[in-house]
Amino acid sequence: MDRQTLRCYKRAMRKNKNVFFTVADCVTWAILVYVIASLIFREIGFVRHTAAYLAFCACMLYLVLYMLAGRIRLEKFMKKERRRILHDDVRRTFLLMSDDEFEAKVASLAHDDSHLIALHNSKETDADCILKAYREAKGMGKNSVTLVSLSPLTKDACDMAENIADAKIRIISQDEIVAVGVDEKKHTDEYADRLFLREYETLHPKKTLKSFLQNRRGAYPLCGVILLILSFFLKYSMYYRLLAVFCFYMTFWGAVFRNKNNLTSDEK
């Protein structure tokens, strides 16, 4: 994989947050870990230099864990995105086929005694489609139906399929349908990476401070509350409260940017 594709995967995982703000975010939390650990070690009874050394070790441990967690998250994200990209590509290929070609392609999914209904549709499959499939099967004297739909079923359609007592309606999952259309020579990881890069480059993500503040909408207030509670039970309460104020300050500006984005999207 080339560096540009890997960079795009990382940015997509970070929800298009700039590298500078990612580093700033990591450094901010590393400083918080160092200060909190230093205060806790001083509270336990260590002398200043020992507490500073232990706090530095805690900070380094945080950075190592942060990097390991980032790699694991990236691998899972890349696997998920490749699966999504290939799923969309196969579904798009099926949609462009003729009805006869699509039915022949998915014919292997039906049992020998089951009536195959291939819904070559781009919209959601509703309860009316289930009823139509049921009537068609009954008209042919069959009590078993295999339903293949390129689009997901609505809740009403699923309920309808489950509540029909005199016929067995087997719904083929989207993964099974996609598996039929996967070409191992064509649908490789490299192919998925190219499609992902092309899709990502069309989005033109904006690099702003908003993404940095919005990304920690839950972590900053939680950290601030914990620090505020600790300030009532531990020494150096002023330091804990200053750190809590900093966390609440970051939370406030994150909320301001989110509200501003919501107002802008509503106007559009």
C-alpha positions in Angstrom: 0.0 0.0 0.0 1.4 3.4 -0.9 1.7 6.2 1.6 -1.1 8.3 0.2 -3.6 5.6 0.6 -2.4 4.8 4.1 -2.6 8.5 5.0 -6.2 8.7 3.7 -7.2 5.6 5.7 -5.7 7.2 8.9 -7.5 10.5 8.2 -10.8 8.8 7.5 -10.4 6.9 10.8 -9.8 10.2 12.6 -12.9 11.6 10.9 -10.7 13.9 8.7 -8.9 15.4 11.6 -5.5 17.0 10.6 -2.3 15.4 11.7 -1.3 18.5 13.6 -4.5 18.4 15.7 -4.1 14.6 16.2 -0.6 15.2 17.6 -1.9 18.1 19.7 -4.6 16.0 21.0 -2.2 13.2 22.0 0.2 15.7 23.6 -2.6 17.3 25.6 -3.6 14.0 27.1 0.0 13.1 27.7 0.5 16.3 29.7 -2.7 15.6 31.6 -1.5 12.1 32.4 1.9 13.5 33.6 0.4 16.2 35.8 -2.2 13.9 37.3 0.3 11.1 37.9 2.8 13.5 39.5 0.2 14.8 41.9 -1.0 11.3 42.8 2.6 10.1 43.5 3.3 13.2 45.6 0.0 12.5 47.5 1.2 8.9 48.2 4.4 10.2 49.7 7.1 10.1 47.1 9.6 13.0 47.0 9.4 15.5 44.2 12.1 14.0 41.9 10.9 10.5 42.3 7.3 11.5 41.7 8.4 13.3 38.5 10.3 10.3 37.3 7.4 7.9 37.9 5.0 10.4 36.3 7.3 10.5 33.3 7.2 6.7 33.1 3.4 6.8 33.3 3.4 9.3 30.5 5.6 7.1 28.3 3.4 4.1 29.0 0.4 6.1 27.9 2.1 7.1 24.7 3.0 3.4 23.9 -0.5 2.2 24.6 -1.9 5.1 22.5 0.3 4.0 19.6 -0.6 0.3 20.0 -4.3 1.1 20.2 -4.0 3.3 17.2 -2.5 0.5 15.1 -5.2 -2.0 16.2 -7.9 0.5 15.4 -6.4 1.2 12.0 -6.3 -2.5 11.0 -9.9 -3.0 12.1 -11.0 0.2 10.3 -9.2 -0.8 7.1 -10.7 -4.2 7.1 -14.2 -2.7 7.7 -13.7 -0.1 4.9 -12.4 -2.7 2.4 -15.4 -4.9 3.1 -17.8 -1.9 2.7 -16.1 -0.8 -0.6 -16.2 -4.3 -2.1 -19.8 -4.7 -1.0 -20.8 -1.5 -2.7 -18.9 -2.4 -5.8 -20.5 -5.9 -6.2 -23.9 -4.5 -5.5 -23.4 -1.8 -8.1 -22.4 -4.5 -10.6 -25.5 -6.5 -9.8 -27.7 -3.5 -10.3 -26.3 -2.8 -13.8 -27.1 -6.4 -14.8 -30.3 -7.4 -16.6 -32.9 -9.2 -14.6 -32.1 -12.5 -16.2 -28.4 -12.2 -15.6 -29.0 -11.3 -11.9 -31.4 -14.2 -11.4 -28.9 -16.6 -13.0 -26.1 -15.3 -10.9 -27.9 -15.9 -7.6 -29.7 -19.1 -8.6 -27.3 -21.2 -6.6 -28.6 -19.6 -3.4 -31.9 -21.4 -3.6 -32.6 -25.0 -2.6 -33.8 -27.5 -5.1 -37.4 -27.5 -3.8 -37.5 -23.7 -3.1 -39.0 -21.0 -5.4 -36.4 -18.3 -6.1 -37.5 -14.7 -6.0 -34.8 -12.3 -7.1 -35.6 -8.7 -6.4 -33.4 -6.6 -8.6 -34.1 -3.3 -6.8 -32.3 -0.3 -5.5 -34.9 0.8 -3.0 -35.8 -1.0 0.3 -37.8 -4.2 0.1 -41.2 -3.7 1.8 -44.0 -6.0 3.0 -45.8 -5.8 -0.4 -42.8 -7.5 -2.1 -43.0 -10.3 0.5 -46.7 -10.8 -0.2 -46.1 -10.8 -3.9 -43.4 -13.5 -3.5 -45.7 -15.5 -1.3 -48.6 -15.4 -3.8 -46.3 -16.3 -6.7 -44.9 -19.3 -4.8 -48.4 -20.5 -3.8 -49.6 -20.2 -7.4 -46.8 -22.6 -8.4 -47.8 -25.0 -5.6 -44.6 -24.4 -3.5 -44.4 -23.8 0.2 -40.8 -22.7 0.3 -39.5 -19.4 -1.0 -35.9 -18.1 -1.2 -35.9 -14.3 -1.3 -32.9 -12.6 -2.8 -33.0 -8.8 -2.5 -30.2 -6.4 -3.4 -31.6 -3.9 -0.9 -32.2 -4.3 2.8 -35.7 -5.3 4.0 -37.9 -3.0 6.1 -39.0 -4.0 9.5 -42.5 -4.6 8.2 -41.2 -6.9 5.5 -39.2 -8.9 8.1 -42.3 -9.2 10.3 -44.4 -10.2 7.4 -41.9 -13.0 6.4 -41.9 -14.4 9.9 -45.7 -14.3 10.4 -46.6 -16.3 7.3 -47.5 -19.7 8.7 -48.2 -21.8 5.6 -45.0 -21.0 3.8 -41.3 -20.9 4.7 -39.7 -17.7 3.5 -35.9 -17.8 3.6 -34.3 -14.4 3.3 -30.7 -14.4 1.9 -28.4 -12.0 3.7 -26.5 -9.2 2.0 -23.2 -10.9 2.8 -24.3 -14.1 1.0 -25.5 -12.2 -2.0 -22.2 -10.3 -2.2 -20.2 -13.5 -1.8 -21.8 -14.8 -5.0 -20.5 -11.8 -7.0 -17.0 -11.6 -5.6 -14.3 -12.3 -8.0 -11.1 -13.3 -6.1 -8.9 -12.2 -9.0 -10.5 -8.8 -9.2 -11.8 -8.0 -5.7 -8.5 -7.8 -3.9 -7.3 -5.5 -1.1 -5.4 -3.5 -3.6 -8.5 -3.0 -5.7 -10.5 -2.0 -2.6 -7.7 0.5 -1.7 -7.9 2.1 -5.1 -11.7 2.5 -4.9 -11.4 3.9 -1.3 -8.7 6.4 -2.4 -10.9 7.6 -5.3 -13.9 7.9 -3.0 -12.0 9.7 -0.3 -10.4 12.3 -2.6 -13.8 13.4 -3.8 -14.8 14.4 -0.3 -12.2 17.2 0.0 -12.2 17.2 3.8 -11.7 20.6 5.5 -8.8 21.0 7.9 -10.0 23.1 10.8 -9.7 23.4 14.6 -13.3 22.2 14.9 -12.4 18.5 14.4 -9.9 18.6 17.2 -12.5 20.0 19.7 -15.4 17.9 18.5 -13.6 14.6 18.5 -13.3 14.6 22.4 -16.9 15.6 23.1 -17.3 12.9 25.8 -13.7 12.5 27.0 -13.0 16.1 28.1 -16.1 16.6 30.3 -15.7 13.2 31.9 -12.0 13.9 32.7 -13.1 17.3 34.1 -15.7 15.8 36.4 -13.2 13.2 37.7 -10.6 15.9 38.4 -13.1 18.1 40.1 -14.2 15.2 42.4 -10.6 14.3 43.2 -9.9 17.9 44.2 -12.1 17.5 47.3 -10.3 14.5 48.6 -6.6 14.9 47.6 -3.9 17.6 48.3 -3.0 20.2 45.7 -6.7 20.7 45.0 -6.0 23.9 43.1 -4.1 22.1 40.5 -6.8 19.5 40.0 -9.4 22.3 39.7 -7.3 24.2 37.1 -7.0 21.0 35.0 -10.8 20.5 35.4 -11.4 24.1 34.2 -9.2 23.4 31.2 -11.2 20.3 30.3 -14.5 22.1 30.6 -13.1 25.0 28.5 -12.3 22.5 25.7 -15.8 21.0 26.1 -17.4 24.4 25.8 -15.7 25.3 22.5 -16.4 21.8 21.1 -20.1 22.4 21.8 -20.0 25.9 20.2 -18.5 24.5 17.0 -21.0 21.6 16.9 -24.0 24.0 17.3 -22.5 26.2 14.6 -22.2 23.3 12.2 -25.8 22.2 13.0 -27.1 25.7 12.2 -25.2 25.8 9.0 -26.5 22.3 7.9 -30.1 23.4 8.8 -29.8 26.5 6.6 -28.7 24.4 3.7 
